[in-house]
Amino acid sequence: MVRRTDTRQRMLESAADLFHTQGYHATGLNQLVTAGGAPKGSLYFHFPGGKEQLAAEAVAVSGARLATTLRDLLDAAPDPESAITTVIDTLATTLEESEFQRACPIATVAMDVGAESERIREACADGYSSWQRIITDYFVRQGFDVERAESLSLFALSSIEGALMLAKVKRHAGPLRAVANHLRLFLQKEN
């Protein structure tokens, strides 16, 4: 017998993937249940708040997953220029290997429904904030004062997010590579 928590976790993982690639509105309830390998009535059993609750929790899962990857990449980077290169190379590879379906795991949902649902907007904001904190902490460890590190992390995150969107739409990683080049030059001047 499948345990309740296994079904719930499968539903969360499959929902995170579907929302990442399709967005909120394009992902139907039947598709969510089927992809999660769950019986029909299980969505509201595991997520009494329905699709909105599932989406908010799935965004949190996606955000945490990328936060772990980001932290690991930055922890291994010897300097900010290498960090930018490694992070953007990883994001570009993921995007290219998915045939430009898997850009930012939060942006698709944020753009689709962030203004309609406070619960989902907060989950998106929390994900972005966690990524910015990770980048800020890295810059502080690299010798930047906290205020400058916070400003640089917001600049880097915003630039990368915009480049991901453009790369997805243009179906090539050129915007990501251009942002990487400019961020590296900018960070060299800052050091």
PyMOL commands that set and color helices and strands:
alter all, ss='L'
color gray80, all
select helices_A, chain A and resi 4-22+29-35+42-46+50-76+80-97+107-113+118-141+146-170+174-190
alter helices_A, ss='H'
color red, helices_A
deselect
rebuild
show_as cartoon
